[in-house]
């Protein structure tokens, strides 16, 4: 087995298949607990209601809107198919990373190196914290599938200049943006990587030619968004408002504060030790690569800087500063792209680098498992709380009243807007739960909170639950 994966592959297809298998096994180990039914507030909120197409049209996610309409027609809600959607997501991501890191790899590169790079990419804890929102799994899976197809067509367009592959690339990129706009930084990374690896013409010409499909796809997407955003009563999503000029200095300060946390201090499920191990591996490869080919190393670091800017820019230009792994997950791929670019200068130390990649992969799997276990415990706690509140409502004979939940905890617990689905998942009963009015919030400001006696404010015909 070792002789097989440590040798040079017979062809690129063999490299892609082996890398995809490694990636799938890695993501199964890291995110596999999701298949056992871990839920977030978003998942509970959509377990009892179907999101209307207008919700997605207003966000510019018209492919998600089509999915919602199809599921609504079939009488199926997104959480009902989460197991199938998660497996689809794992498979599409495995194929995507195999194409990302195998398409321009040197034929002399051992199979094990490319396979480990793919495994490291999919096991990054950022992806685990992104995929935990299982209600989005189907949409993300389609997004990754479209991007994988776009990469395949884009490579043929770069190599042959085929108009048909150019058009297919534009169409597939447009569809991927219609699933999830946050895929744009990853698509841009690939486009820049393809321009660097291509050997025809000058670098400026290669970059222009490589970025032409993504520019056309962005224009196509914006046109489709303008045409569809008001469909079924949808409208502009206020979260997409751009930052004002007077707030730019403050935003630059916020971005600079985020960088150390993002790169080496650890963030969300990325522990500081793992972040530092990734940085140390990158430093080791950079030092070795500089002695062999300073030009290649500078190219790789320039790619890393441009990619980091591309990941942060879409978040930084929004009026509301709300960075999280759902809009910064492309950061997980920068390290792997740099390794693939710099790999020709590491031939003398590839064994050591591969061992470091294995350590990073295993550490990432452990970190992601720990994060998902924490989410699972929190989910079980919230289900238990919902069950206890249901019993108290039954004792108070308030199950037939309108009920609102006011969450004053401020500790990241289950938000009040998710309790309709949460109670349904905990008890199998559908209660008439409504959004809290201002009067409800004011009442709970001074009232006892669960589990203290008096947290239920029972009145006719409305009951307020203070958390």
N, C-alpha and C positions, 0 to 999 in steps of 0.2 A: 504493500500500500504506500509506504513512504517513498519507495523508488519511483512509483507512478506520479505522485503529486509533487515531488521535488525535481522532476525533469522538465525539459522544455516541451510544451504541448505540440501536437502534430499540426493543429490549425486553430484558428480563432474560435470556431464553434466549440471545440473541446474545452478551451479556456472559459468560455461563457457558461457552459453547462456545469463545470466543476465549481466555478465561483458562485453560481446560483444555488447549487446544493449546499455549499458551505454557508452561504448567507441565510438560506431558509432554516438550516439546523440551528444557526446562531440566534436568529430572531425567535425561533420556537422556544429556545432555552430562556431567552430574556423576557419576551412578552407572552409566552405561553400561558401564564396564569390568567390572562384576559379571557381565554377560552372557557374558564371555569365560572365566569359570570360576575366579574367585578364591575360595579356600577358607580358612576359619579352623579352629582345632582342633575346634570344635563340629561343623563340617561333616564333617571327616574322621572324627570319632568316630561319626557316624551313617551313614556311607557303607557300613558293613559289617554294621550291626545296625539293626533297626527299634525305635524307642522304643515301649514298651508304653503302652496307653491309661491304665493306672494312674499312670504318670509325670505325665501331664497332669491327670488328675482330682485328684491330690494337690495340684497347684498352682492348682486352681480354673479351669483352662482346658479346660472340657468340650467346647467346639467343636473345639479342637485334638485332643482325645481321639477325637472322632468322625472327624476327618480321618485320624488315625493308623490307626484301625481300617479305614477304607475303603481306604487305600493298602496296608495289610497284606493285605487280602483280594485286592487286585489284584496283589500281589507286587511293589509298587513302593516304593522308599525315597525319603524327602524330597529328598536331593541329586540323585536321578535326574531330577526334574522342575523343577530350580532355574531353568532358562532360562524355561520357561513361567510359573513362579511369580513370577519377577522382573518379567516384562512385565505380568503381572496386577497386581503391586504398584505398578508405575509408573502404570498406567492408573487404578487405584482411587484412588491418592493425588492424581493430577491432577484427577480429578472432585471429590474431597473438598475440595481447596483452592479450586477454582473456586466451589463452593457456599458455602464458608466466607466468602469475601471478596466475593461478588457478590450474595448474597441481600438485603442491606439497604443496598447502595450507592446513593447518590443517582443519579437518572437523568442528572444533569448531569455526572457524573464521566466523563472520557474513557476509552475502552476501554483505551488503552495503560497507564494508571495501574493499573487493577485487574489487568490481565494481568501487569504487572511485579511487583506485590505477590505474586501467585500464584507467579511464577517464583522470586522471592527466597525464599519459604517452602520450596519443595521442594528448592532447591539448597543449603540450609544444611548445613554440614559435619556437624552433629550427626546428621542423617538418614543421611548416607553411612556414618558409623561405626556406626549402628544397623542399617542394611540389609546390612552386610557379613556378618552372621550369616545366611547364605542358607538355612540349615536352617529358619529361622523365616519365610521370605518368604511362603509360602502362607498361613500363619496371620495374618500382619500384613495381607496383602492382603484377606482376608475381613473382618478387623477394620475396616479403612478403608472397605470397601464398606458394612458395616452402619452405620457412623457417618455416611457420606454419605446413606444412606437415612433415618437418624434426623433429620439436619439438614433434609432436604426435608419430612418429615412434621411436624417440630417447628415449622417456619416457618408451615405451613398451620394448625397447632393454635393458634399465637400469634395469627394473623390472624383466624381464624374460630371458634375454640373448639370445633372438631369433635371429638366423642368418639372417632371412628374413628381420626383422626390422632393423638390422644393415646395410644390403645392401641398403634398401630403404632410410635410413638416409643419407648414403654416396651419393647416386644418387641425392637426393633432395638438399643436401647442395651444391653439385657440380653445379647443375643447378642454384641455387641461386647466387653463385659466378659468374656464366656466365651471369647473369643479371646485377649485381652491386657488385663489389668486396668490397665496403665499408660496406656491411652487415656483414663482417667477425667479427668485434668487438662484435656486438650484438649476433651472433651465439656463440662466445666464452663465453660471459656472461652467456648465457643459459646453456652451457656445464658445466661451473664452478658451477653455481647455482644447477644444477641437481646433481652434485657430492657431494655438501654440504648437500643437502636434502636427498640423498639416505642413507639408514641405514645399508647396507650390507658391510662387510669387513672393512678394515682400510681406512683412508682418502686418503692415497697415492694410494691404489688400486682403490678406487672409482674414483679418478681424472684421473688415467691412463685409466681406462675402459671408462669413460665418454668422454675423449678427443680423443679416438682412431678413432671414425667415422669422426671427423672434420679434423684430420691429414690425413686420407685416402682421404677425399674429396679434401683437398688442393693439394695433390699429383695428384689426378685425374684431377683437374682443370688446374694445371700447364702443364700436359701432353697435354690436349686438347688445351690449349692456344698455346703451341709450334706448334701443328699440324695445327692450324687454323689461326694463326696471319698473314700469308701471303696470305690468301685466297682473291681472287678478287683484288690482287694488294695491300693488306694492308701491314703493317709492324709495327715494334716496336714503341710504343708511347713514344716519348722522355720525356714526363712528368713523366714517371715511372722510370727515372734514379735515382739511389741511391746516397745518400750523401757520399762525400769523407771523409776519416779519419780526415783530417786537419780541416774540417768544423764542427766536432762534438761538440767541446766546445762552438762555437757560437750558434749551434742549441740547446744545453742544456739551454743556456741563453734565447733564444727565447721561448722555452717551459715554462720555469719558469716565464717569463713575461706574458705568455698567461693564466696561471692557475688562478690568481686572477680575471682576466676579465671573464674567463669562469665560475668561481664558484660563486662569490658574487658581482662583479662590474657590471655585465650585459654586453651582447654582442649581436650584431645584433638586433633582435626584442625582446630579453630578457631584460626587463628594470631592473635597479638596485634594485628597491623596490621588485620586484618579486623574483629576485635572492636571496636577503637577507631573504625573507619570507621562501623560500625553505630551506636555510641554518638554519634558526631558528627552523623550524619544525624538521629537521634532528638532530639538537643539543638537542632539547627537548626529542625526542624519544631515543637518545643515552643516555642521563642522566638517564631517567626513566628505560631504559633497563639495564643499568649497575647495578642498585640496585637490580633488579630481577635476572638477569643472566649475569654476566660479560663475561662469555665464549661466549654466543650468540652475545653479543654486539661486542666483539672483532672479531668474525667471520664475522659479517656484515660489520664492518669497513675495515677488511682485504679484503673482497670481493670488497668494493668500491674502495680501492686503486689499487687492481689488475685490475679492470675494467677500471679505469681512465687511467692507463698505457696502457692497451690494446687499448683504443680508440685513444690515442695520438701517439702510436708507428708507425702505418702505415703512418701517416702524417709526423712524425718527421724524418723518415729514407729516405724520398725523397729528391733529390737534391734541388728542389725548395720548399721553405717554403711558403705554401699557404693554411693555415687553413681556412675553412669556414664550414657552416652548411651542405654542401653536403658531406663532409667527416668526420664530427664530430657529426652527428645527433644521434648516439648511446648514446652519453652523456646524452640525455634526459631520458634514461631508468635506469640509475644507481641509482638515488634516489628511484625509485619505487621498484627495486630489494632489496635495503637495507631495505625498510619498510616491505616487505613481509618476509624477513629473520628474522627481529627483532620483528615481530608482536606477537609471543607467549609471549613476555615479556611485552606487552603493554595492556594486557587484562583489567587492571583497569582504563586505560585512553583512550580506543579505541574511545569513543564518542568525546573526545576533539581532538584526532588525525584526526578523520573523518571530523570534522568541519574545521580543518586546511586544509585538503585535498580539501574540497569544496571551500575554499577561494583561494587556489592555482589554482584550475581548472578554476574558474571564472576569476581570474586575467590573467591567460594564454590565455583564450579565448579573453578577451578584448585586450590584447597586440598583439595577432596574427591578430585580426580584424583591429587594428590600422595599423599594418605593411602592410597588404594587401590593405587597403584603400590608403596608401601612394604609393604603387606600381601601383595601379589602376589610381591614379591621374597622376603619371609620364607617364604611358602608354598613357593616353588620350592626355597629352601635346605633346608627341612625335608623335602621330598620327596627331595632328593638325599641328605641324611643317612640317611633311611630306606632308600634303595637301597644305600648303602654298608654299613649295618649288616646288611642282608639278605645281601649278598655275604660278609661276615665270618661270619655265622651258617652260611651254606652251607659255607664252608671248614672251620668247626669241627664240621660235621655235627650241627648243633643245630636244624635246621629242624623235626624231628619231635618236639622236646621242648616242654614247657610253658615259656613265656618271659614274663618280667616286665620292664618298663622302669621305672627309677627316675631321675627327673629332679631332679638336685641343682643345676642351673645357677642357678635363681632370677633369670633375666634376661628373663622373659616369653617364653621360647622355647616350643616345642611341648611341652605337658604330657604326662606318661606315659600318662594315660588315653585319649589320642587316637591312640596309636601303632598300635593294631590296625587302624583304618581307614586311617591314614597309610601303613603298609606295604602294605596292600591296594591303595591308589590308586597307589603308586609301582611295585609289582611285579606286581599282578594275582594275588598268592598270598595265601591265607588261612592265617595261622599261629595256633597255639594260644597266644594272648597273654592273660595273666591279670593281675589287679591285683596289685601288689607287696605282699608280706607285710612285717611289721615287721622280720623277720630280713633280708629283702632290702634294706630301707632302711639298716639298721645295717651291712650288708656294704658297701654303696656309699659309706658315710660316709668310709671310709678307703681304699677301692679306687681305682685309676686311673679317670679319666673319659674318655669318647670325646672326641677320637680317639686318646688315648694307648694304648699297648700294654698289654693286660691289662684293658681295660674290659669284656670279656666274661668272665663267671664261669660257665663251662660245668660242669655237674654232671649226674648222672643221677638223676631224670628232669627236672630243672629248670635253666633257664639265666637268669641275671640280667644285664641290660644296664644299665650305669652311664653316665649322661649327665652 
